[in-house]
Amino acid sequence: SMIPWLTGSKPDNSLVYDTVWGGIVTSAGLTNPTSDFGNGWYNDHHFQYGYLIYAAAVLIKYDYKNFNSEYGDKIRQIAADYANPHPAS
């Protein structure tokens, strides 16, 4: 299930906000940058998080009202990590 990734409740390795660099990384990557294929070093976020964004797009297509209202902001935050719509930030 992708819900634990979106809610930060994946017990062994949640997505967390990196306050130093201002991006989203795995909790394992935050403590060890070489974990998760270099996720803590911001390696391949477009590739790694692309799977989550794709799955979310499918869920939103078929259950827009519920899934988007519940998780839409989190999905947009993950997408903004590697495809920031605000280039000045």
C-alpha positions in Angstrom: 0.0 0.0 0.0 1.2 3.5 -0.7 -0.8 5.1 2.1 1.9 4.5 4.7 4.4 6.4 2.5 2.0 9.3 2.2 1.1 9.5 5.8 4.6 9.0 7.2 3.4 5.9 9.1 5.7 3.4 7.4 7.3 2.0 10.5 10.7 1.1 9.1 11.3 3.9 6.6 8.9 6.8 6.2 9.2 9.8 3.9 10.4 12.8 5.9 11.2 16.5 5.3 14.9 17.3 5.3 15.1 20.7 7.0 18.8 21.2 6.0 18.3 20.9 2.2 14.5 21.4 2.0 13.4 18.3 0.3 11.8 14.9 1.0 13.9 11.9 1.8 13.4 8.6 3.4 14.0 8.4 7.2 16.8 5.9 6.5 18.3 8.3 3.9 18.2 11.1 6.4 20.4 9.3 8.8 22.5 7.5 6.2 22.7 9.2 2.8 23.8 6.0 1.1 20.6 4.1 2.1 17.8 3.6 -0.4 20.1 4.0 -3.4 21.3 7.4 -2.3 17.9 8.9 -1.5 19.4 11.0 1.3 21.8 12.5 -1.3 18.8 13.3 -3.5 19.8 10.7 -6.0 17.2 9.8 -8.6 14.2 11.3 -6.8 12.4 11.8 -10.2 12.8 8.0 -10.7 12.1 6.8 -7.2 9.1 9.1 -6.4 7.8 8.8 -10.0 6.3 5.4 -9.0 4.4 7.0 -6.2 3.2 9.8 -8.4 2.1 7.4 -11.1 0.2 5.2 -8.7 -1.5 8.2 -7.1 -2.5 9.5 -10.6 -4.3 6.2 -11.2 -6.0 6.3 -7.8 -7.0 9.9 -8.3 -8.5 9.0 -11.7 -10.8 6.4 -10.3 -11.5 7.8 -6.9 -10.8 11.6 -7.4 -13.0 13.0 -4.7 -11.9 10.8 -1.9 -8.2 10.2 -2.7 -7.4 13.7 -3.9 -9.1 15.3 -0.9 -7.2 13.0 1.5 -3.8 12.8 -0.1 -3.6 15.4 -2.9 -1.5 17.9 -1.0 1.0 15.2 -0.1 1.2 14.0 -3.7 1.9 17.5 -4.9 4.6 18.0 -2.2 6.4 14.8 -3.4 6.1 15.9 -7.1 7.5 19.3 -6.1 10.5 17.6 -4.6 11.8 16.8 -8.1 9.7 18.9 -10.4 9.3 22.2 -8.5 6.6 24.4 -10.1 8.0 27.4 -8.3 11.5 27.9 -9.7 12.3 30.8 -7.4 12.0 28.7 -4.3 
